[in-house]
Amino acid sequence: NGATGTFAYHLYRQDRDDAQFRFSIDAAIVTVEIRDRLRQHSQFLQGLRAFVTSVPELKPADWERFSRMQDAHTHLSGLQAFGFLPAVPQEGLHAFSARARETLKQPGFHVFPPSEAALRFPVYLLWPLSGGNARGLGYDLSTEPTRQEAMEQSRDRNDLVMSRRLQLVLDGPDSQRPGFIMFLPIYEIGQDVSNVVQRRKALKGYVFAAYRMSDLMQTINHAQQRGLRLQIFDDWGFDSSKGGAQLALMYDAIPDFDESRKNMLSEERELGFGTRNWLLRFEEHHPFDWFSSQNPSSIVLVSGIILSVLTALLLWLLTRQGQNAMALAQGMTSKLEQSRLIFRLAAEGANDGLWYRNFQQNHWFFSERAMVLLGQPKAPYQTGEDLLLKLLHPDDANRRQQALEAHLRQGTPYDLEVRLKRPDGSWGWIQLKGQATWDNEGHPALMAGAISDIHHRKQTELELLQHRDHLQDLVDERTQRLENALMNAREAVRAKSEFLANMSHELRTPLHAMLGFANIGQSKAQGQEKLNHYFERIHQSAERLLSLVNDLLDLAKLEAKKMEVLPTQQDIQRLCIHVIEELAPLLQKKSLTTRFEIHTEDLVAMADPTRFAQVLHNLLSNAIRFSPEHGCITLRLSDAQLPAGRRSSDQGLMLALSVCVEDRGPGIPEAELRSIFDKFAQSSRTRTGAGGTGLGLAICEEIMLAHRGRIYATHNPLGGARLIATLPREFEPLTQEDARP
């Protein structure tokens, strides 16, 4: 009985060790494949950030062209959607939404849900924009705490960060399909981001990639094999008040798994990526049962006991038992070969090359794909030496050795990019990844991993960086040209204004002479109707030309700061009455009346009587010119307020008095209420047949600015236009910062 038990136990241990070995290999391969898939998607997100950063003005057409080039269904399997989140200030949210509706051709675009945060991060660009993904357009990811936590970590670390377990917007809050999101921050080009404070100030937005966990795991080939149950938990940390480690289930390959089974093979592995720590729990779907009829060790044990009891009667059965033991040994050998065959087929079916190393036997295995990537014959290869060392670039050898030692001693992820020598003598970039297992004494036992060809990606990244640098040089060059042109234009305007201001006497003197001689000619031509008509035409033309020259010279003096404006306390109503009396002939000619409306108890304000009278004269002249015959012009005086300063940093208001001149003429179109104050500008409703130089309102605006006041136009609800000039009740001289450039 003792010998039988020992032999059965030996068979059991051997079968158990083989099963555990195969199980550990499967777990290691799945872990490496998941990490490789996450790394592949993180590399894509890095490329997406480089693309967004390299384009000065990102347009939907450029985004769509880039997205279609990615072929997400083939190279980014498991990805639900990716997109761009711009940082939008709260005060600019309305303008951003309006611009997005026009640019994206999405009439229903709006930012949701409501939030009072200073910065909003809505989904602006998304791919693919189909199915349920479209519901996420405009969604502010920072309004949800789980997403906000990951976004802030990514911003402060300047690194890729994965969120905790969450529900995607397209699935709804009640969905039972967990997911997660990868975030990568984008900063303003040229900004210093060496510390957290500077990164927060330079933040421009994020690129992100969203995943549904079940869809992502469907792309992990080795995890789909029958008999292997995989559970993935998101580690939320340790909380003693809640019973210890807090684990959130992300994925369960077999939800209806029978937890009551005994003698089950199981193993747990940790996978750290993007600041998140996932716990991978593997269990054998078909447990190893000591008392199974398929277990050779149980057969040996039962048979041994029976033989011990019936030794005397059934001696011939001992010989039969030996034969059975031999058959079982051959079966075990066959199963071991089958296990190796399965591993080889998995390696050949993978897109990347696979390898594993047995530290105890110093044995290496490279799959067929791995041999192709290493530039060797296209066949699986087993050897006792590391082929990588022969091909590795000398500058990368120490870095690879340090990464391997750190992984074996401290469990640091083994993931690095190195250069290998190709058959043609050139150097190509590959990515090495691996995961080791350790024995009970802490010595490395096995290590498995993958080899990926990343040469094309590295070349693309280099080209993108060069393209971005070139674009930045072009932008700097154009900016410098524009600054030089602006400086030259300002210098030309200043020179023109100073020239006209200095030439005022020389320009007016000939015109006064023309008017004088025209008057003499009219007095001498009495009784000669034709000659008198000629002199009258000369006089009218000279007056019109003098008016235009006076307007030009006044405007030039104001721009050159050579016209003195000296405001003092003035009775504004008295100034208005004086100007109306001057214009009485024009009012009588069209049978117009004027009406005063006083809505203030204080009619005194700060004004230069000569210059403000010039403003009133211009406003009333325009009202007379555009009013219909027998009409009425209203002058309304009322209390008002003006900003205490003209800079954005100035705060507060100061008391003011407004003078409104209201007519019943053709009015001013909505789009021209501001442009009529431009030089040589006239309303489209009055520019033909009404006369005028187009300089009067521009001069009025300059005079009002010199008073520290303002002038603007509005519609008259009863028809016509309102021109409103506002004067401060107390005067503060213009500073250099307040003066118009």
HUCOR-V120170 format. One record per pair of residues at least 6 apart in sequence whose ideal C-beta (glycine too) atoms are under 6 Angstrom apart, sorted by the first residue. I is the first residue (numbers start at 0). J is the second residue. D is the distance in Angstrom with one decimal. If there is no record, write none. Layout:
i | j | d
I | J | D
I | J | D
//
This chain:
i | j | d
0 | 307 | 4.8
3 | 303 | 2.5
6 | 299 | 5.9
7 | 296 | 5.0
7 | 299 | 4.1
7 | 300 | 3.7
10 | 295 | 5.4
10 | 296 | 4.0
10 | 299 | 5.5
11 | 296 | 3.4
14 | 296 | 5.9
18 | 287 | 5.4
21 | 338 | 5.0
22 | 264 | 4.8
23 | 436 | 5.5
25 | 227 | 5.8
26 | 266 | 5.0
26 | 281 | 4.4
27 | 434 | 5.2
27 | 447 | 4.6
28 | 221 | 4.9
28 | 447 | 5.8
29 | 221 | 5.1
29 | 222 | 4.8
30 | 268 | 5.0
30 | 270 | 6.0
30 | 279 | 5.9
30 | 434 | 5.3
31 | 434 | 5.0
31 | 448 | 5.5
31 | 449 | 5.8
32 | 219 | 5.3
32 | 221 | 5.6
33 | 219 | 5.9
34 | 270 | 5.9
35 | 432 | 5.6
35 | 449 | 5.3
37 | 272 | 5.0
40 | 208 | 5.9
41 | 159 | 5.1
43 | 75 | 5.9
44 | 181 | 5.7
44 | 183 | 5.0
44 | 206 | 6.0
44 | 208 | 5.5
47 | 206 | 4.7
48 | 183 | 5.1
48 | 185 | 5.9
48 | 206 | 5.1
49 | 463 | 4.5
50 | 65 | 5.6
51 | 57 | 6.0
51 | 83 | 5.9
51 | 185 | 5.9
53 | 463 | 5.6
53 | 466 | 5.5
53 | 467 | 3.7
54 | 61 | 6.0
59 | 103 | 5.8
62 | 124 | 4.7
66 | 126 | 3.9
71 | 78 | 5.5
76 | 218 | 4.2
77 | 214 | 5.5
77 | 215 | 3.6
77 | 218 | 4.3
78 | 208 | 5.9
79 | 209 | 4.8
79 | 210 | 5.5
79 | 211 | 5.2
80 | 125 | 6.0
80 | 132 | 4.8
80 | 209 | 4.9
81 | 126 | 5.9
81 | 208 | 4.3
82 | 122 | 5.4
82 | 124 | 5.4
82 | 125 | 4.0
83 | 123 | 5.6
83 | 124 | 4.2
83 | 206 | 5.6
84 | 120 | 4.3
84 | 204 | 5.2
84 | 205 | 4.4
85 | 123 | 5.2
85 | 204 | 4.3
86 | 118 | 5.2
86 | 202 | 5.6
86 | 203 | 5.8
86 | 204 | 4.9
87 | 95 | 4.8
87 | 119 | 4.7
89 | 117 | 5.5
92 | 110 | 5.9
92 | 119 | 5.9
96 | 109 | 5.6
96 | 110 | 5.8
99 | 108 | 4.9
100 | 106 | 5.8
100 | 108 | 4.6
108 | 137 | 5.3
109 | 137 | 5.4
110 | 119 | 5.9
110 | 121 | 4.4
110 | 137 | 5.3
110 | 139 | 5.7
111 | 137 | 6.0
112 | 142 | 5.5
114 | 142 | 5.0
119 | 139 | 5.1
120 | 139 | 5.8
120 | 140 | 5.6
120 | 141 | 4.6
121 | 137 | 5.1
121 | 139 | 4.9
122 | 135 | 5.2
122 | 136 | 5.5
122 | 138 | 5.2
125 | 136 | 5.8
131 | 169 | 3.3
132 | 169 | 5.8
134 | 168 | 5.9
134 | 169 | 5.6
135 | 168 | 4.4
138 | 168 | 5.5
140 | 146 | 4.4
141 | 147 | 4.8
141 | 150 | 5.9
145 | 162 | 5.6
145 | 163 | 5.1
145 | 165 | 4.7
146 | 162 | 5.9
149 | 160 | 4.9
149 | 162 | 3.8
149 | 182 | 5.3
150 | 182 | 5.3
152 | 160 | 4.6
152 | 274 | 6.0
153 | 160 | 3.9
153 | 182 | 4.2
153 | 184 | 5.1
154 | 184 | 4.8
154 | 198 | 5.9
154 | 202 | 5.6
155 | 195 | 4.8
157 | 192 | 5.9
157 | 198 | 5.8
159 | 181 | 6.0
159 | 183 | 5.0
159 | 273 | 5.2
160 | 182 | 5.3
160 | 273 | 5.3
160 | 274 | 5.0
161 | 179 | 5.6
161 | 181 | 5.4
161 | 273 | 3.4
161 | 275 | 4.5
162 | 179 | 5.1
162 | 180 | 4.7
163 | 233 | 5.8
164 | 177 | 4.8
164 | 233 | 4.7
164 | 247 | 4.5
164 | 249 | 5.5
166 | 172 | 5.8
166 | 174 | 5.1
167 | 178 | 4.6
167 | 209 | 5.8
170 | 176 | 5.7
176 | 211 | 5.5
176 | 213 | 5.7
177 | 212 | 5.0
177 | 249 | 5.2
178 | 210 | 5.5
178 | 211 | 4.5
178 | 212 | 5.7
179 | 210 | 5.8
180 | 207 | 5.5
180 | 209 | 4.9
181 | 208 | 4.6
182 | 205 | 5.2
182 | 207 | 5.1
183 | 206 | 5.2
184 | 205 | 5.6
185 | 203 | 4.7
185 | 204 | 4.9
186 | 192 | 5.1
186 | 201 | 4.2
186 | 203 | 5.7
187 | 201 | 4.8
187 | 203 | 5.2
190 | 201 | 3.6
191 | 197 | 5.1
192 | 198 | 4.6
192 | 201 | 5.4
212 | 249 | 4.9
212 | 250 | 4.8
216 | 250 | 5.4
221 | 345 | 5.9
222 | 229 | 5.4
226 | 284 | 4.4
226 | 285 | 5.0
228 | 252 | 5.5
228 | 253 | 4.6
228 | 256 | 5.4
228 | 282 | 4.4
228 | 284 | 5.0
229 | 252 | 4.5
229 | 281 | 5.9
230 | 251 | 5.1
230 | 280 | 4.4
231 | 249 | 4.5
231 | 250 | 4.2
231 | 277 | 5.6
231 | 279 | 5.8
232 | 246 | 3.9
232 | 248 | 5.8
232 | 278 | 4.3
233 | 247 | 4.4
233 | 249 | 5.2
234 | 276 | 4.3
234 | 278 | 5.7
235 | 245 | 4.0
235 | 247 | 5.9
236 | 245 | 6.0
237 | 244 | 5.3
238 | 245 | 5.4
260 | 286 | 4.7
262 | 286 | 5.6
262 | 287 | 5.5
262 | 288 | 5.7
263 | 282 | 5.8
263 | 283 | 5.7
263 | 286 | 4.1
264 | 283 | 3.9
264 | 287 | 5.8
265 | 282 | 4.8
266 | 281 | 4.8
267 | 280 | 5.2
268 | 279 | 4.6
270 | 277 | 4.5
270 | 279 | 5.8
289 | 297 | 5.9
290 | 297 | 5.4
295 | 327 | 4.1
302 | 320 | 5.5
306 | 316 | 5.6
306 | 320 | 6.0
343 | 379 | 6.0
346 | 353 | 4.0
346 | 366 | 3.3
347 | 367 | 5.1
351 | 449 | 4.6
351 | 451 | 4.6
352 | 366 | 5.4
352 | 368 | 4.1
352 | 369 | 2.7
352 | 372 | 4.8
352 | 450 | 3.9
353 | 366 | 4.4
353 | 449 | 5.6
354 | 365 | 5.0
354 | 369 | 5.4
354 | 448 | 5.9
355 | 364 | 5.3
355 | 447 | 3.9
356 | 363 | 5.4
356 | 446 | 4.8
357 | 445 | 5.9
358 | 443 | 4.7
361 | 383 | 5.7
363 | 382 | 5.0
364 | 381 | 5.2
365 | 380 | 4.7
366 | 379 | 5.8
367 | 377 | 6.0
367 | 379 | 5.2
369 | 450 | 5.0
370 | 380 | 5.5
371 | 377 | 5.5
372 | 450 | 5.1
372 | 452 | 5.6
373 | 386 | 5.9
374 | 421 | 5.4
374 | 422 | 4.5
390 | 419 | 4.4
390 | 420 | 4.9
392 | 418 | 3.9
392 | 426 | 6.0
395 | 417 | 4.1
395 | 418 | 5.7
399 | 417 | 5.8
402 | 413 | 5.8
402 | 415 | 5.0
405 | 411 | 4.2
406 | 413 | 4.0
407 | 435 | 6.0
407 | 443 | 5.1
413 | 433 | 4.3
414 | 432 | 4.9
415 | 431 | 5.7
416 | 430 | 5.2
418 | 426 | 4.4
418 | 428 | 5.8
419 | 427 | 5.9
419 | 429 | 5.6
421 | 427 | 5.1
427 | 454 | 4.5
428 | 453 | 5.1
428 | 454 | 4.4
428 | 457 | 4.5
429 | 450 | 5.7
429 | 452 | 5.9
430 | 451 | 4.3
430 | 453 | 4.9
432 | 448 | 4.9
432 | 449 | 5.1
433 | 446 | 5.4
433 | 448 | 2.8
435 | 443 | 5.1
435 | 446 | 4.0
436 | 444 | 5.2
436 | 445 | 4.8
437 | 443 | 5.7
438 | 444 | 4.7
496 | 555 | 4.5
496 | 558 | 4.3
496 | 559 | 4.0
497 | 559 | 5.0
499 | 552 | 5.8
499 | 555 | 3.5
500 | 555 | 4.9
500 | 556 | 4.7
500 | 559 | 4.7
500 | 561 | 4.7
503 | 552 | 4.6
506 | 548 | 5.3
510 | 541 | 5.8
510 | 545 | 4.5
513 | 541 | 4.3
514 | 541 | 4.9
517 | 534 | 5.3
517 | 537 | 4.6
517 | 538 | 4.0
520 | 534 | 3.9
521 | 531 | 6.0
521 | 534 | 4.5
524 | 530 | 4.2
524 | 531 | 4.3
524 | 534 | 5.7
547 | 692 | 5.1
550 | 692 | 5.5
550 | 694 | 4.0
553 | 698 | 5.3
554 | 694 | 5.9
554 | 698 | 5.2
556 | 562 | 3.7
557 | 701 | 3.9
564 | 607 | 4.8
564 | 610 | 5.4
564 | 705 | 4.0
565 | 607 | 5.4
566 | 605 | 4.0
566 | 606 | 5.4
566 | 607 | 5.3
566 | 706 | 5.6
566 | 730 | 4.7
568 | 603 | 5.5
569 | 606 | 4.5
569 | 608 | 5.6
570 | 602 | 5.6
571 | 602 | 5.5
571 | 604 | 5.5
572 | 602 | 4.7
574 | 612 | 5.7
575 | 634 | 5.6
578 | 612 | 5.6
578 | 615 | 4.4
578 | 616 | 5.3
579 | 593 | 5.6
582 | 619 | 5.6
585 | 623 | 5.0
589 | 628 | 5.0
590 | 628 | 5.5
590 | 629 | 4.8
591 | 626 | 5.8
591 | 630 | 5.6
592 | 631 | 5.0
593 | 632 | 5.0
594 | 631 | 5.8
594 | 633 | 4.9
595 | 634 | 5.4
596 | 635 | 4.3
597 | 636 | 5.4
598 | 637 | 3.8
599 | 636 | 5.8
599 | 637 | 5.4
599 | 638 | 4.8
604 | 656 | 4.0
604 | 726 | 4.0
604 | 728 | 5.3
605 | 727 | 5.5
605 | 730 | 4.0
606 | 726 | 5.4
610 | 702 | 4.9
614 | 699 | 4.7
614 | 702 | 5.5
614 | 724 | 5.8
617 | 695 | 4.4
617 | 699 | 5.4
618 | 660 | 4.3
618 | 722 | 4.9
622 | 632 | 4.8
622 | 660 | 5.4
622 | 662 | 4.0
624 | 689 | 5.8
625 | 662 | 5.9
625 | 664 | 3.3
625 | 685 | 5.9
626 | 662 | 4.7
626 | 663 | 6.0
626 | 664 | 5.2
630 | 663 | 5.1
632 | 662 | 5.6
633 | 661 | 4.2
635 | 659 | 4.1
636 | 658 | 5.9
637 | 657 | 5.5
639 | 655 | 4.4
639 | 657 | 4.0
639 | 725 | 5.0
640 | 652 | 4.5
640 | 655 | 5.7
641 | 653 | 5.5
641 | 655 | 4.4
641 | 727 | 5.6
643 | 649 | 5.5
643 | 651 | 4.1
643 | 653 | 5.3
645 | 737 | 4.5
653 | 727 | 5.8
654 | 728 | 4.6
655 | 725 | 5.0
655 | 727 | 5.1
656 | 726 | 5.4
657 | 723 | 5.5
657 | 725 | 4.4
658 | 724 | 5.0
659 | 721 | 5.6
659 | 723 | 4.7
660 | 722 | 4.9
661 | 715 | 5.5
661 | 721 | 4.9
662 | 719 | 4.5
663 | 718 | 5.4
663 | 719 | 4.2
664 | 719 | 4.9
665 | 684 | 4.4
666 | 719 | 5.4
666 | 720 | 5.1
667 | 682 | 5.0
667 | 712 | 5.7
667 | 720 | 4.9
671 | 682 | 5.4
672 | 712 | 4.9
674 | 680 | 5.4
675 | 682 | 5.6
675 | 696 | 5.6
676 | 696 | 4.9
676 | 697 | 5.9
676 | 700 | 4.7
678 | 697 | 4.6
679 | 693 | 4.0
680 | 693 | 5.4
681 | 693 | 4.9
699 | 710 | 5.6
700 | 710 | 5.4
703 | 709 | 5.8
703 | 710 | 4.5
703 | 724 | 5.9
706 | 726 | 5.9
707 | 727 | 5.3
708 | 725 | 5.0
708 | 726 | 4.7
709 | 725 | 5.2
710 | 724 | 4.7
711 | 723 | 5.9
712 | 722 | 5.5
713 | 721 | 4.8
715 | 721 | 5.2
//
